[in-house]
């Protein structure tokens, strides 16, 4: 009995004000597969203070429940099988139910199912809670749900764009492109600022390329992800001379598991509320939370050399996306260090690479070894060292093609466009 009281007191302290100190409890409506499942889930949430839980075994009564004025729930928790296309279609159809516009939809799915959170989010769920239910995890998910701006509110129009850089092999140059993109966007951002999130938890070196302190404030987030809020995220950022805000990678080599998918999703959501442009640099390996990054992206730049091994790796990655139903990601292929006009400058031609992968190369980034070497050596972005170089012009053309043609002021000189038509 004492242990139960201690657990309840712990949860009370952890509950947000709206769920603990408000005049009325947070209303959660559960839709489960059977009456028995409804009863089981209600019992699972019974120890959680500050919430009122009701359950429906069918969607049939949902419209009437949503229209009952004071009885309208704040959260709709729907029990699904992420491997069932019917269940995922059910989440999509929920958005057509009148009265649900301001109700957070949370998918409840099995913890052991890989990619379940991504599938639910892509189907239209606002968040995901895993079974068996952990009350502390439920508290975090419910907190995000009641704090997240709902569609129709003015703040939703000001959300920033997340630009993801990823690579499938070391040395592809993705971090160099991410750092320079962040620096260029920091200058182009009009209403807000730009930030760079170095998510390469093991070998991230964005701070080195910008000559920033090696000590990383990210340890606060690693120690207690549940503490992350707008103020904490702001305090962890390092400010570069370009105006770019940088969240550097941990100084020590850590396992990918120290980040959780839910925590990364929260970080990205907070960042896009604060910054006009959020550049995320991903590790070469696919982490358990990579899906959370990819599904949040406005555009994903996959950086690769033009080589046979790179073509093989890209084939495997594209096949994985197809198998997981993720082939509609906003993915753009960027061939880095491209040398135009040299017959044997690249390992294989663009045409050969495209034939081998079945994928279109969207952008060609010119090879400027001397500029990039000088940039790395001085810890200054190449786009600032030589703002009129072909490298800078091509990078800006790439960003403007996806983020808006008016993003950058036109250059005084005309350079050969490296964008692929």
Secondary structure as UniProt FT lines:
FT   HELIX           2..14
FT   HELIX           17..20
FT   STRAND          26..31
FT   HELIX           35..45
FT   TURN            46..47
FT   TURN            49..50
FT   STRAND          51..56
FT   HELIX           59..61
FT   HELIX           62..66
FT   HELIX           69..71
FT   STRAND          75..79
FT   TURN            82..83
FT   HELIX           85..94
FT   TURN            95..96
FT   TURN            98..99
FT   TURN            101..102
FT   STRAND          104..110
FT   TURN            111..112
FT   TURN            114..115
FT   HELIX           116..123
FT   STRAND          127..131
FT   HELIX           135..147
FT   TURN            151..152
FT   HELIX           154..158
FT   STRAND          161..167
FT   TURN            170..171
FT   HELIX           174..188
FT   STRAND          194..198
FT   TURN            201..203
FT   HELIX           206..209
FT   TURN            210..211
FT   TURN            217..218
FT   HELIX           219..223
FT   HELIX           225..227
FT   HELIX           230..236
FT   STRAND          238..239
FT   TURN            241..242
FT   STRAND          245..247
FT   HELIX           256..258
FT   HELIX           261..274
FT   STRAND          277..281
FT   TURN            288..289
FT   HELIX           290..296
FT   STRAND          299..304
FT   HELIX           308..323
FT   TURN            324..325
FT   TURN            327..328
FT   STRAND          331..338
FT   TURN            340..341
FT   TURN            343..344
FT   HELIX           350..357
FT   STRAND          363..366
FT   HELIX           369..378
FT   HELIX           382..385
FT   TURN            387..388
FT   HELIX           390..403
FT   TURN            405..406
//
